[in-house]
């Protein structure tokens, strides 16, 4: 998905992990994914560079769909669809 499509998604769960360093954002995402239903969209906000790599890798391993990442000024928005 492109940036425009990602930012237009209706997000079911927002996880703001910008104040945490690795592995904080991944741990927050793991905790939050259990609170939404299959097919719902989760957005993770993180300022940690490693999160761009870690969350998609974890999502694919667990059967969730990594939809993409949008880079903002000083942080990232990472979008997932629960499998």
PDB file of N, CA, C and O in Angstrom, chain B, residues numbered from 101:
ATOM      1  N   UNK B 101       0.836  -1.180   0.000  1.00  0.00           N
ATOM      2  CA  UNK B 101       0.000   0.000   0.000  1.00  0.00           C
ATOM      3  C   UNK B 101       0.881   1.244   0.000  1.00  0.00           C
ATOM      4  O   UNK B 101       1.971   1.248   0.573  1.00  0.00           O
ATOM      5  N   UNK B 102       0.399   2.288  -0.644  1.00  0.00           N
ATOM      6  CA  UNK B 102       1.177   3.528  -0.629  1.00  0.00           C
ATOM      7  C   UNK B 102       0.804   4.387   0.583  1.00  0.00           C
ATOM      8  O   UNK B 102      -0.126   4.065   1.322  1.00  0.00           O
ATOM      9  N   UNK B 103       1.530   5.463   0.771  1.00  0.00           N
ATOM     10  CA  UNK B 103       1.342   6.321   1.948  1.00  0.00           C
ATOM     11  C   UNK B 103      -0.088   6.843   2.049  1.00  0.00           C
ATOM     12  O   UNK B 103      -0.674   6.861   3.131  1.00  0.00           O
ATOM     13  N   UNK B 104      -0.637   7.261   0.931  1.00  0.00           N
ATOM     14  CA  UNK B 104      -1.998   7.802   0.927  1.00  0.00           C
ATOM     15  C   UNK B 104      -3.015   6.748   1.362  1.00  0.00           C
ATOM     16  O   UNK B 104      -3.915   7.037   2.150  1.00  0.00           O
ATOM     17  N   UNK B 105      -2.869   5.530   0.848  1.00  0.00           N
ATOM     18  CA  UNK B 105      -3.782   4.443   1.218  1.00  0.00           C
ATOM     19  C   UNK B 105      -3.639   4.083   2.699  1.00  0.00           C
ATOM     20  O   UNK B 105      -4.636   3.849   3.383  1.00  0.00           O
ATOM     21  N   UNK B 106      -2.416   4.040   3.183  1.00  0.00           N
ATOM     22  CA  UNK B 106      -2.173   3.703   4.584  1.00  0.00           C
ATOM     23  C   UNK B 106      -2.789   4.737   5.524  1.00  0.00           C
ATOM     24  O   UNK B 106      -3.460   4.377   6.491  1.00  0.00           O
ATOM     25  N   UNK B 107      -2.566   6.001   5.246  1.00  0.00           N
ATOM     26  CA  UNK B 107      -3.080   7.038   6.141  1.00  0.00           C
ATOM     27  C   UNK B 107      -4.594   7.173   6.061  1.00  0.00           C
ATOM     28  O   UNK B 107      -5.201   7.773   6.948  1.00  0.00           O
ATOM     29  N   UNK B 108      -5.218   6.631   5.018  1.00  0.00           N
ATOM     30  CA  UNK B 108      -6.677   6.681   4.882  1.00  0.00           C
ATOM     31  C   UNK B 108      -7.367   5.498   5.569  1.00  0.00           C
ATOM     32  O   UNK B 108      -8.594   5.468   5.660  1.00  0.00           O
ATOM     33  N   UNK B 109      -6.590   4.527   6.051  1.00  0.00           N
ATOM     34  CA  UNK B 109      -7.175   3.352   6.699  1.00  0.00           C
ATOM     35  C   UNK B 109      -7.939   3.723   7.965  1.00  0.00           C
ATOM     36  O   UNK B 109      -7.544   4.625   8.704  1.00  0.00           O
ATOM     37  N   UNK B 110      -9.032   3.016   8.200  1.00  0.00           N
ATOM     38  CA  UNK B 110      -9.770   3.164   9.453  1.00  0.00           C
ATOM     39  C   UNK B 110      -9.068   2.255  10.462  1.00  0.00           C
ATOM     40  O   UNK B 110      -9.145   1.031  10.361  1.00  0.00           O
ATOM     41  N   UNK B 111      -8.392   2.854  11.423  1.00  0.00           N
ATOM     42  CA  UNK B 111      -7.599   2.108  12.400  1.00  0.00           C
ATOM     43  C   UNK B 111      -8.478   1.712  13.586  1.00  0.00           C
ATOM     44  O   UNK B 111      -9.180   2.544  14.161  1.00  0.00           O
ATOM     45  N   UNK B 112      -8.426   0.418  13.941  1.00  0.00           N
ATOM     46  CA  UNK B 112      -9.209  -0.092  15.066  1.00  0.00           C
ATOM     47  C   UNK B 112      -8.471   0.036  16.396  1.00  0.00           C
ATOM     48  O   UNK B 112      -9.095   0.145  17.451  1.00  0.00           O
ATOM     49  N   UNK B 113      -7.134   0.021  16.338  1.00  0.00           N
ATOM     50  CA  UNK B 113      -6.329   0.097  17.562  1.00  0.00           C
ATOM     51  C   UNK B 113      -5.088   0.933  17.273  1.00  0.00           C
ATOM     52  O   UNK B 113      -4.354   0.667  16.321  1.00  0.00           O
ATOM     53  N   UNK B 114      -4.863   1.942  18.103  1.00  0.00           N
ATOM     54  CA  UNK B 114      -3.678   2.784  17.978  1.00  0.00           C
ATOM     55  C   UNK B 114      -2.764   2.503  19.165  1.00  0.00           C
ATOM     56  O   UNK B 114      -3.189   2.570  20.318  1.00  0.00           O
ATOM     57  N   UNK B 115      -1.504   2.188  18.870  1.00  0.00           N
ATOM     58  CA  UNK B 115      -0.514   1.929  19.913  1.00  0.00           C
ATOM     59  C   UNK B 115       0.567   2.999  19.790  1.00  0.00           C
ATOM     60  O   UNK B 115       1.316   3.026  18.814  1.00  0.00           O
ATOM     61  N   UNK B 116       0.642   3.876  20.784  1.00  0.00           N
ATOM     62  CA  UNK B 116       1.650   4.932  20.763  1.00  0.00           C
ATOM     63  C   UNK B 116       2.831   4.495  21.632  1.00  0.00           C
ATOM     64  O   UNK B 116       2.795   4.605  22.857  1.00  0.00           O
ATOM     65  N   UNK B 117       3.873   4.001  20.972  1.00  0.00           N
ATOM     66  CA  UNK B 117       5.063   3.517  21.676  1.00  0.00           C
ATOM     67  C   UNK B 117       6.254   4.432  21.410  1.00  0.00           C
ATOM     68  O   UNK B 117       7.404   4.000  21.494  1.00  0.00           O
ATOM     69  N   UNK B 118       5.981   5.687  21.090  1.00  0.00           N
ATOM     70  CA  UNK B 118       7.070   6.617  20.756  1.00  0.00           C
ATOM     71  C   UNK B 118       8.002   6.898  21.923  1.00  0.00           C
ATOM     72  O   UNK B 118       9.150   7.283  21.703  1.00  0.00           O
ATOM     73  N   UNK B 119       7.546   6.719  23.151  1.00  0.00           N
ATOM     74  CA  UNK B 119       8.386   6.989  24.309  1.00  0.00           C
ATOM     75  C   UNK B 119       9.223   5.805  24.757  1.00  0.00           C
ATOM     76  O   UNK B 119       9.915   5.890  25.772  1.00  0.00           O
ATOM     77  N   UNK B 120       9.174   4.701  24.022  1.00  0.00           N
ATOM     78  CA  UNK B 120       9.922   3.505  24.425  1.00  0.00           C
ATOM     79  C   UNK B 120      10.987   3.160  23.393  1.00  0.00           C
ATOM     80  O   UNK B 120      10.839   3.437  22.203  1.00  0.00           O
ATOM     81  N   UNK B 121      12.056   2.554  23.875  1.00  0.00           N
ATOM     82  CA  UNK B 121      13.124   2.087  22.994  1.00  0.00           C
ATOM     83  C   UNK B 121      12.987   0.579  22.808  1.00  0.00           C
ATOM     84  O   UNK B 121      12.264  -0.082  23.554  1.00  0.00           O
ATOM     85  N   UNK B 122      13.672   0.051  21.828  1.00  0.00           N
ATOM     86  CA  UNK B 122      13.645  -1.377  21.539  1.00  0.00           C
ATOM     87  C   UNK B 122      13.954  -2.180  22.801  1.00  0.00           C
ATOM     88  O   UNK B 122      14.921  -1.854  23.488  1.00  0.00           O
ATOM     89  N   UNK B 123      13.195  -3.196  23.133  1.00  0.00           N
ATOM     90  CA  UNK B 123      12.103  -3.827  22.388  1.00  0.00           C
ATOM     91  C   UNK B 123      10.709  -3.326  22.767  1.00  0.00           C
ATOM     92  O   UNK B 123       9.719  -4.001  22.482  1.00  0.00           O
ATOM     93  N   UNK B 124      10.612  -2.155  23.405  1.00  0.00           N
ATOM     94  CA  UNK B 124       9.333  -1.627  23.872  1.00  0.00           C
ATOM     95  C   UNK B 124       8.218  -1.582  22.835  1.00  0.00           C
ATOM     96  O   UNK B 124       7.127  -2.088  23.097  1.00  0.00           O
ATOM     97  N   UNK B 125       8.462  -0.985  21.651  1.00  0.00           N
ATOM     98  CA  UNK B 125       7.383  -0.925  20.665  1.00  0.00           C
ATOM     99  C   UNK B 125       6.874  -2.308  20.232  1.00  0.00           C
ATOM    100  O   UNK B 125       5.673  -2.491  20.032  1.00  0.00           O
ATOM    101  N   UNK B 126       7.773  -3.264  20.090  1.00  0.00           N
ATOM    102  CA  UNK B 126       7.362  -4.617  19.719  1.00  0.00           C
ATOM    103  C   UNK B 126       6.543  -5.250  20.836  1.00  0.00           C
ATOM    104  O   UNK B 126       5.531  -5.899  20.569  1.00  0.00           O
ATOM    105  N   UNK B 127       6.964  -5.073  22.071  1.00  0.00           N
ATOM    106  CA  UNK B 127       6.212  -5.631  23.202  1.00  0.00           C
ATOM    107  C   UNK B 127       4.828  -4.996  23.302  1.00  0.00           C
ATOM    108  O   UNK B 127       3.850  -5.686  23.589  1.00  0.00           O
ATOM    109  N   UNK B 128       4.738  -3.690  23.067  1.00  0.00           N
ATOM    110  CA  UNK B 128       3.444  -3.001  23.076  1.00  0.00           C
ATOM    111  C   UNK B 128       2.539  -3.540  21.969  1.00  0.00           C
ATOM    112  O   UNK B 128       1.344  -3.746  22.180  1.00  0.00           O
ATOM    113  N   UNK B 129       3.117  -3.767  20.790  1.00  0.00           N
ATOM    114  CA  UNK B 129       2.345  -4.304  19.661  1.00  0.00           C
ATOM    115  C   UNK B 129       1.835  -5.714  19.966  1.00  0.00           C
ATOM    116  O   UNK B 129       0.687  -6.043  19.668  1.00  0.00           O
ATOM    117  N   UNK B 130       2.695  -6.543  20.560  1.00  0.00           N
ATOM    118  CA  UNK B 130       2.305  -7.916  20.917  1.00  0.00           C
ATOM    119  C   UNK B 130       1.144  -7.908  21.902  1.00  0.00           C
ATOM    120  O   UNK B 130       0.215  -8.707  21.783  1.00  0.00           O
ATOM    121  N   UNK B 131       1.198  -7.010  22.867  1.00  0.00           N
ATOM    122  CA  UNK B 131       0.144  -6.916  23.872  1.00  0.00           C
ATOM    123  C   UNK B 131      -1.163  -6.425  23.229  1.00  0.00           C
ATOM    124  O   UNK B 131      -2.236  -6.963  23.503  1.00  0.00           O
ATOM    125  N   UNK B 132      -1.063  -5.417  22.386  1.00  0.00           N
ATOM    126  CA  UNK B 132      -2.247  -4.791  21.792  1.00  0.00           C
ATOM    127  C   UNK B 132      -2.940  -5.669  20.755  1.00  0.00           C
ATOM    128  O   UNK B 132      -4.160  -5.591  20.607  1.00  0.00           O
ATOM    129  N   UNK B 133      -2.193  -6.500  20.037  1.00  0.00           N
ATOM    130  CA  UNK B 133      -2.802  -7.314  18.979  1.00  0.00           C
ATOM    131  C   UNK B 133      -3.838  -8.281  19.565  1.00  0.00           C
ATOM    132  O   UNK B 133      -4.777  -8.685  18.879  1.00  0.00           O
ATOM    133  N   UNK B 134      -3.660  -8.645  20.831  1.00  0.00           N
ATOM    134  CA  UNK B 134      -4.597  -9.540  21.494  1.00  0.00           C
ATOM    135  C   UNK B 134      -5.925  -8.883  21.850  1.00  0.00           C
ATOM    136  O   UNK B 134      -6.880  -9.565  22.221  1.00  0.00           O
ATOM    137  N   UNK B 135      -5.984  -7.564  21.739  1.00  0.00           N
ATOM    138  CA  UNK B 135      -7.200  -6.844  22.108  1.00  0.00           C
ATOM    139  C   UNK B 135      -8.108  -6.549  20.913  1.00  0.00           C
ATOM    140  O   UNK B 135      -9.194  -5.993  21.080  1.00  0.00           O
ATOM    141  N   UNK B 136      -7.663  -6.922  19.701  1.00  0.00           N
ATOM    142  CA  UNK B 136      -8.492  -6.681  18.520  1.00  0.00           C
ATOM    143  C   UNK B 136      -8.863  -8.003  17.857  1.00  0.00           C
ATOM    144  O   UNK B 136      -8.237  -9.035  18.102  1.00  0.00           O
ATOM    145  N   UNK B 137      -9.881  -7.953  17.020  1.00  0.00           N
ATOM    146  CA  UNK B 137     -10.369  -9.151  16.331  1.00  0.00           C
ATOM    147  C   UNK B 137      -9.646  -9.354  15.007  1.00  0.00           C
ATOM    148  O   UNK B 137      -9.045  -8.430  14.459  1.00  0.00           O
ATOM    149  N   UNK B 138      -9.715 -10.563  14.515  1.00  0.00           N
ATOM    150  CA  UNK B 138      -9.133 -10.910  13.226  1.00  0.00           C
ATOM    151  C   UNK B 138      -9.699  -9.989  12.134  1.00  0.00           C
ATOM    152  O   UNK B 138     -10.908  -9.766  12.066  1.00  0.00           O
ATOM    153  N   UNK B 139      -8.824  -9.469  11.297  1.00  0.00           N
ATOM    154  CA  UNK B 139      -9.240  -8.579  10.216  1.00  0.00           C
ATOM    155  C   UNK B 139      -9.205  -7.107  10.578  1.00  0.00           C
ATOM    156  O   UNK B 139      -9.336  -6.250   9.704  1.00  0.00           O
ATOM    157  N   UNK B 140      -9.029  -6.800  11.865  1.00  0.00           N
ATOM    158  CA  UNK B 140      -8.971  -5.401  12.274  1.00  0.00           C
ATOM    159  C   UNK B 140      -7.569  -4.827  12.058  1.00  0.00           C
ATOM    160  O   UNK B 140      -6.585  -5.562  11.976  1.00  0.00           O
ATOM    161  N   UNK B 141      -7.504  -3.514  11.970  1.00  0.00           N
ATOM    162  CA  UNK B 141      -6.260  -2.806  11.666  1.00  0.00           C
ATOM    163  C   UNK B 141      -5.676  -2.176  12.927  1.00  0.00           C
ATOM    164  O   UNK B 141      -6.388  -1.566  13.725  1.00  0.00           O
ATOM    165  N   UNK B 142      -4.366  -2.338  13.085  1.00  0.00           N
ATOM    166  CA  UNK B 142      -3.651  -1.734  14.199  1.00  0.00           C
ATOM    167  C   UNK B 142      -2.558  -0.822  13.643  1.00  0.00           C
ATOM    168  O   UNK B 142      -1.867  -1.168  12.684  1.00  0.00           O
ATOM    169  N   UNK B 143      -2.419   0.343  14.260  1.00  0.00           N
ATOM    170  CA  UNK B 143      -1.370   1.291  13.885  1.00  0.00           C
ATOM    171  C   UNK B 143      -0.433   1.444  15.081  1.00  0.00           C
ATOM    172  O   UNK B 143      -0.878   1.713  16.197  1.00  0.00           O
ATOM    173  N   UNK B 144       0.862   1.272  14.840  1.00  0.00           N
ATOM    174  CA  UNK B 144       1.865   1.398  15.893  1.00  0.00           C
ATOM    175  C   UNK B 144       2.725   2.619  15.582  1.00  0.00           C
ATOM    176  O   UNK B 144       3.279   2.744  14.490  1.00  0.00           O
ATOM    177  N   UNK B 145       2.825   3.517  16.561  1.00  0.00           N
ATOM    178  CA  UNK B 145       3.677   4.692  16.430  1.00  0.00           C
ATOM    179  C   UNK B 145       4.968   4.422  17.194  1.00  0.00           C
ATOM    180  O   UNK B 145       4.935   4.024  18.358  1.00  0.00           O
ATOM    181  N   UNK B 146       6.098   4.639  16.541  1.00  0.00           N
ATOM    182  CA  UNK B 146       7.380   4.380  17.187  1.00  0.00           C
ATOM    183  C   UNK B 146       8.451   5.307  16.645  1.00  0.00           C
ATOM    184  O   UNK B 146       8.484   5.613  15.453  1.00  0.00           O
ATOM    185  N   UNK B 147       9.325   5.750  17.538  1.00  0.00           N
ATOM    186  CA  UNK B 147      10.465   6.570  17.137  1.00  0.00           C
ATOM    187  C   UNK B 147      11.737   5.721  17.044  1.00  0.00           C
ATOM    188  O   UNK B 147      12.794   6.223  16.661  1.00  0.00           O
ATOM    189  N   UNK B 148      11.634   4.441  17.393  1.00  0.00           N
ATOM    190  CA  UNK B 148      12.789   3.548  17.382  1.00  0.00           C
ATOM    191  C   UNK B 148      13.016   2.981  15.979  1.00  0.00           C
ATOM    192  O   UNK B 148      12.127   2.346  15.410  1.00  0.00           O
ATOM    193  N   UNK B 149      14.192   3.209  15.434  1.00  0.00           N
ATOM    194  CA  UNK B 149      14.536   2.783  14.067  1.00  0.00           C
ATOM    195  C   UNK B 149      14.356   1.282  13.847  1.00  0.00           C
ATOM    196  O   UNK B 149      13.912   0.865  12.778  1.00  0.00           O
ATOM    197  N   UNK B 150      14.695   0.471  14.841  1.00  0.00           N
ATOM    198  CA  UNK B 150      14.600  -0.982  14.714  1.00  0.00           C
ATOM    199  C   UNK B 150      13.182  -1.495  14.561  1.00  0.00           C
ATOM    200  O   UNK B 150      12.967  -2.599  14.060  1.00  0.00           O
ATOM    201  N   UNK B 151      12.223  -0.705  14.986  1.00  0.00           N
ATOM    202  CA  UNK B 151      10.820  -1.104  14.912  1.00  0.00           C
ATOM    203  C   UNK B 151      10.377  -1.328  13.473  1.00  0.00           C
ATOM    204  O   UNK B 151       9.540  -2.191  13.209  1.00  0.00           O
ATOM    205  N   UNK B 152      10.932  -0.555  12.538  1.00  0.00           N
ATOM    206  CA  UNK B 152      10.574  -0.701  11.120  1.00  0.00           C
ATOM    207  C   UNK B 152      10.892  -2.105  10.601  1.00  0.00           C
ATOM    208  O   UNK B 152      10.246  -2.588   9.671  1.00  0.00           O
ATOM    209  N   UNK B 153      11.863  -2.740  11.191  1.00  0.00           N
ATOM    210  CA  UNK B 153      12.271  -4.081  10.798  1.00  0.00           C
ATOM    211  C   UNK B 153      11.611  -5.142  11.682  1.00  0.00           C
ATOM    212  O   UNK B 153      11.147  -6.171  11.189  1.00  0.00           O
ATOM    213  N   UNK B 154      11.574  -4.882  12.986  1.00  0.00           N
ATOM    214  CA  UNK B 154      11.104  -5.885  13.945  1.00  0.00           C
ATOM    215  C   UNK B 154       9.620  -6.205  13.847  1.00  0.00           C
ATOM    216  O   UNK B 154       9.238  -7.375  13.862  1.00  0.00           O
ATOM    217  N   UNK B 155       8.781  -5.183  13.747  1.00  0.00           N
ATOM    218  CA  UNK B 155       7.334  -5.423  13.733  1.00  0.00           C
ATOM    219  C   UNK B 155       6.878  -6.163  12.472  1.00  0.00           C
ATOM    220  O   UNK B 155       6.105  -7.113  12.594  1.00  0.00           O
ATOM    221  N   UNK B 156       7.317  -5.776  11.264  1.00  0.00           N
ATOM    222  CA  UNK B 156       6.906  -6.562  10.091  1.00  0.00           C
ATOM    223  C   UNK B 156       7.366  -8.025  10.165  1.00  0.00           C
ATOM    224  O   UNK B 156       6.625  -8.930   9.782  1.00  0.00           O
ATOM    225  N   UNK B 157       8.571  -8.248  10.653  1.00  0.00           N
ATOM    226  CA  UNK B 157       9.111  -9.603  10.785  1.00  0.00           C
ATOM    227  C   UNK B 157       8.255 -10.430  11.757  1.00  0.00           C
ATOM    228  O   UNK B 157       7.904 -11.573  11.464  1.00  0.00           O
ATOM    229  N   UNK B 158       7.926  -9.844  12.907  1.00  0.00           N
ATOM    230  CA  UNK B 158       7.086 -10.509  13.902  1.00  0.00           C
ATOM    231  C   UNK B 158       5.685 -10.767  13.341  1.00  0.00           C
ATOM    232  O   UNK B 158       5.139 -11.858  13.504  1.00  0.00           O
ATOM    233  N   UNK B 159       5.105  -9.758  12.678  1.00  0.00           N
ATOM    234  CA  UNK B 159       3.746  -9.885  12.137  1.00  0.00           C
ATOM    235  C   UNK B 159       3.654 -11.035  11.144  1.00  0.00           C
ATOM    236  O   UNK B 159       2.734 -11.850  11.214  1.00  0.00           O
ATOM    237  N   UNK B 160       4.595 -11.098  10.233  1.00  0.00           N
ATOM    238  CA  UNK B 160       4.578 -12.172   9.222  1.00  0.00           C
ATOM    239  C   UNK B 160       4.766 -13.539   9.869  1.00  0.00           C
ATOM    240  O   UNK B 160       4.142 -14.515   9.454  1.00  0.00           O
ATOM    241  N   UNK B 161       5.612 -13.609  10.871  1.00  0.00           N
ATOM    242  CA  UNK B 161       5.863 -14.870  11.592  1.00  0.00           C
ATOM    243  C   UNK B 161       4.601 -15.364  12.298  1.00  0.00           C
ATOM    244  O   UNK B 161       4.358 -16.568  12.378  1.00  0.00           O
ATOM    245  N   UNK B 162       3.793 -14.418  12.814  1.00  0.00           N
ATOM    246  CA  UNK B 162       2.590 -14.754  13.580  1.00  0.00           C
ATOM    247  C   UNK B 162       1.322 -14.837  12.729  1.00  0.00           C
ATOM    248  O   UNK B 162       0.243 -15.111  13.256  1.00  0.00           O
ATOM    249  N   UNK B 163       1.439 -14.602  11.421  1.00  0.00           N
ATOM    250  CA  UNK B 163       0.276 -14.720  10.543  1.00  0.00           C
ATOM    251  C   UNK B 163      -0.554 -13.453  10.395  1.00  0.00           C
ATOM    252  O   UNK B 163      -1.688 -13.502   9.918  1.00  0.00           O
ATOM    253  N   UNK B 164       0.005 -12.326  10.800  1.00  0.00           N
ATOM    254  CA  UNK B 164      -0.672 -11.044  10.612  1.00  0.00           C
ATOM    255  C   UNK B 164      -0.145 -10.420   9.320  1.00  0.00           C
ATOM    256  O   UNK B 164       0.944 -10.766   8.861  1.00  0.00           O
ATOM    257  N   UNK B 165      -0.906  -9.512   8.743  1.00  0.00           N
ATOM    258  CA  UNK B 165      -0.488  -8.852   7.510  1.00  0.00           C
ATOM    259  C   UNK B 165       0.166  -7.511   7.819  1.00  0.00           C
ATOM    260  O   UNK B 165      -0.449  -6.624   8.410  1.00  0.00           O
ATOM    261  N   UNK B 166       1.411  -7.384   7.411  1.00  0.00           N
ATOM    262  CA  UNK B 166       2.100  -6.099   7.504  1.00  0.00           C
ATOM    263  C   UNK B 166       1.647  -5.291   6.298  1.00  0.00           C
ATOM    264  O   UNK B 166       1.868  -5.706   5.160  1.00  0.00           O
ATOM    265  N   UNK B 167       1.019  -4.149   6.525  1.00  0.00           N
ATOM    266  CA  UNK B 167       0.458  -3.355   5.435  1.00  0.00           C
ATOM    267  C   UNK B 167       1.415  -2.280   4.933  1.00  0.00           C
ATOM    268  O   UNK B 167       1.352  -1.885   3.769  1.00  0.00           O
ATOM    269  N   UNK B 168       2.302  -1.805   5.809  1.00  0.00           N
ATOM    270  CA  UNK B 168       3.260  -0.791   5.384  1.00  0.00           C
ATOM    271  C   UNK B 168       3.643   0.150   6.507  1.00  0.00           C
ATOM    272  O   UNK B 168       3.092   0.099   7.606  1.00  0.00           O
ATOM    273  N   UNK B 169       4.605   1.013   6.199  1.00  0.00           N
ATOM    274  CA  UNK B 169       5.116   1.987   7.154  1.00  0.00           C
ATOM    275  C   UNK B 169       5.111   3.367   6.524  1.00  0.00           C
ATOM    276  O   UNK B 169       5.478   3.537   5.362  1.00  0.00           O
ATOM    277  N   UNK B 170       4.690   4.347   7.306  1.00  0.00           N
ATOM    278  CA  UNK B 170       4.721   5.743   6.882  1.00  0.00           C
ATOM    279  C   UNK B 170       5.707   6.466   7.794  1.00  0.00           C
ATOM    280  O   UNK B 170       5.603   6.393   9.019  1.00  0.00           O
ATOM    281  N   UNK B 171       6.662   7.163   7.188  1.00  0.00           N
ATOM    282  CA  UNK B 171       7.640   7.908   7.971  1.00  0.00           C
ATOM    283  C   UNK B 171       7.147   9.330   8.183  1.00  0.00           C
ATOM    284  O   UNK B 171       6.866  10.057   7.230  1.00  0.00           O
ATOM    285  N   UNK B 172       7.049   9.708   9.439  1.00  0.00           N
ATOM    286  CA  UNK B 172       6.673  11.071   9.808  1.00  0.00           C
ATOM    287  C   UNK B 172       7.933  11.760  10.319  1.00  0.00           C
ATOM    288  O   UNK B 172       9.005  11.156  10.328  1.00  0.00           O
ATOM    289  N   UNK B 173       7.821  12.980  10.731  1.00  0.00           N
ATOM    290  CA  UNK B 173       8.968  13.716  11.255  1.00  0.00           C
ATOM    291  C   UNK B 173       9.321  13.204  12.649  1.00  0.00           C
ATOM    292  O   UNK B 173       8.660  13.550  13.628  1.00  0.00           O
ATOM    293  N   UNK B 174      10.367  12.379  12.738  1.00  0.00           N
ATOM    294  CA  UNK B 174      10.840  11.880  14.021  1.00  0.00           C
ATOM    295  C   UNK B 174      10.224  10.568  14.496  1.00  0.00           C
ATOM    296  O   UNK B 174      10.598  10.070  15.558  1.00  0.00           O
ATOM    297  N   UNK B 175       9.296  10.001  13.741  1.00  0.00           N
ATOM    298  CA  UNK B 175       8.705   8.708  14.133  1.00  0.00           C
ATOM    299  C   UNK B 175       8.098   7.996  12.927  1.00  0.00           C
ATOM    300  O   UNK B 175       8.025   8.545  11.828  1.00  0.00           O
ATOM    301  N   UNK B 176       7.669   6.772  13.163  1.00  0.00           N
ATOM    302  CA  UNK B 176       7.090   5.936  12.115  1.00  0.00           C
ATOM    303  C   UNK B 176       5.686   5.502  12.498  1.00  0.00           C
ATOM    304  O   UNK B 176       5.375   5.334  13.677  1.00  0.00           O
ATOM    305  N   UNK B 177       4.838   5.322  11.488  1.00  0.00           N
ATOM    306  CA  UNK B 177       3.507   4.737  11.673  1.00  0.00           C
ATOM    307  C   UNK B 177       3.547   3.394  10.950  1.00  0.00           C
ATOM    308  O   UNK B 177       3.758   3.336   9.739  1.00  0.00           O
ATOM    309  N   UNK B 178       3.344   2.323  11.700  1.00  0.00           N
ATOM    310  CA  UNK B 178       3.409   0.983  11.125  1.00  0.00           C
ATOM    311  C   UNK B 178       2.006   0.377  11.197  1.00  0.00           C
ATOM    312  O   UNK B 178       1.371   0.359  12.251  1.00  0.00           O
ATOM    313  N   UNK B 179       1.545  -0.115  10.055  1.00  0.00           N
ATOM    314  CA  UNK B 179       0.176  -0.640   9.956  1.00  0.00           C
ATOM    315  C   UNK B 179       0.155  -2.160   9.803  1.00  0.00           C
ATOM    316  O   UNK B 179       0.889  -2.733   8.999  1.00  0.00           O
ATOM    317  N   UNK B 180      -0.710  -2.794  10.600  1.00  0.00           N
ATOM    318  CA  UNK B 180      -0.866  -4.246  10.563  1.00  0.00           C
ATOM    319  C   UNK B 180      -2.338  -4.603  10.504  1.00  0.00           C
ATOM    320  O   UNK B 180      -3.194  -3.865  10.991  1.00  0.00           O
ATOM    321  N   UNK B 181      -2.622  -5.755   9.895  1.00  0.00           N
ATOM    322  CA  UNK B 181      -3.972  -6.309   9.900  1.00  0.00           C
ATOM    323  C   UNK B 181      -3.875  -7.649  10.622  1.00  0.00           C
ATOM    324  O   UNK B 181      -3.092  -8.519  10.237  1.00  0.00           O
ATOM    325  N   UNK B 182      -4.678  -7.803  11.670  1.00  0.00           N
ATOM    326  CA  UNK B 182      -4.622  -9.039  12.450  1.00  0.00           C
ATOM    327  C   UNK B 182      -5.095 -10.223  11.614  1.00  0.00           C
ATOM    328  O   UNK B 182      -6.137 -10.161  10.961  1.00  0.00           O
ATOM    329  N   UNK B 183      -4.316 -11.297  11.645  1.00  0.00           N
ATOM    330  CA  UNK B 183      -4.629 -12.507  10.893  1.00  0.00           C
ATOM    331  C   UNK B 183      -5.600 -13.402  11.621  1.00  0.00           C
ATOM    332  O   UNK B 183      -5.962 -14.463  11.113  1.00  0.00           O
TER     333      UNK B 183
END
